[in-house]
Amino acid sequence: MTVHRSDWDFGLSRLTKFFAGPWSHERTVDETIADAAVGHADEPPGAAASAILKDAVRLEESSLPTEVIATVWTVASGGGYNLAYFGIDGRDWLRRVVAVCSGQVRQADAARVPSVEPVKAAEESVHVVVEVIRSAAPALAAKAATFHGHEADDVVRGLELVATEVDPDLGLRLLLRVLNACRVPISDAQYARYEALGEAFGYGRFHVSDVEHLTRF
């Protein structure tokens, strides 16, 4: 299992925060993606861009329906960059993200050719993340008004598909972002479980707390 160098959120889940509503139109879309691809000070040059690139490629090349991609992106980004509103296809959006991040990776290391391998996740990891997503479904359903026109069942199903068909790591990270964006309160027990799962996936020490806008009880 790869241990991520940053202490914070990373990859496509981190990118959604840069488009969280109200998204600033003072920056262009490509500039905003590039901002996220710069990464944190504790990351090597190109690492943040590479993490976003890998998530986006795996999601774009997956068997997931395009509308599922659009649903998960829109809800995780808090509707700040609603693909349906702008008339953007979910896979076209991911290709744009890939193009920008590929350029950022090459800028950090001109000799580096970005490559992305499919994830070979353990069945147990997939099962655990899917169970965590399903356990959050009732709380998510209670916040359905914040899903920007998407149904709660579609959001949960989309996260499950990401976990099973793409990468359980990405599925967990996007779940955390959805909980955050929709201001879903969680218990201390849930928070501890997310931290334990994050540790198992090699997340940094502030990863879960970084996405925590979550009111614990």
Disulfide bonds with the S-S distance in Angstrom:
none
